Amino acid sequence: MKKTFLLILFFIFSITETYACSCIETSESLSKKVEKAFTEADLIISGKVVEIEIVNKARLKSSADPIIYKFEITKTIKGKIEKEIIEIVSKASGASCGYKFELGKSYLVYARKSNYFSSKTKNEFDFVTGLCDRNQILKNVDKKELRKLNKLNYKKEK
């Protein structure tokens, strides 16, 4: 009886999806949050997802596997990019703090340079982003955030 009960519990908990990622939300003003994200990011763009490349084609997958999102850049807010299309890498699932971008949608994206995925992407470094990095669908971005980003970029360039 005890074995059956334990087996049932194990089966129930092995089916449910668990989430390990947790983004700490602060009570800071929007201006402070944007300023902090601006400082931490190496690249901030607005752009449209034009291609999604799943790096791990094996049957055994992990929520931490890299996904390469190709963006057609509409505007570069921070960083120097000479290309019209850029690759930004994120983990495959929100459970591992990955951000899932949708094909054809436009986003505001905060990214930083990293060699974390280099062995899988075969790049010297990648621009990476995640669930906690203020990424948003472009049409949902608060106008105050865009104004603050433009001011910060203007100050940086001076």
Helices and strands as residue ranges (DSSP letters): H 2-15, H 30-40, E 43-54, E 66-78, E 85-91, G 94-96, E 106-114, H 118-121, E 126-128, E 136-137, G 138-140, H 143-157
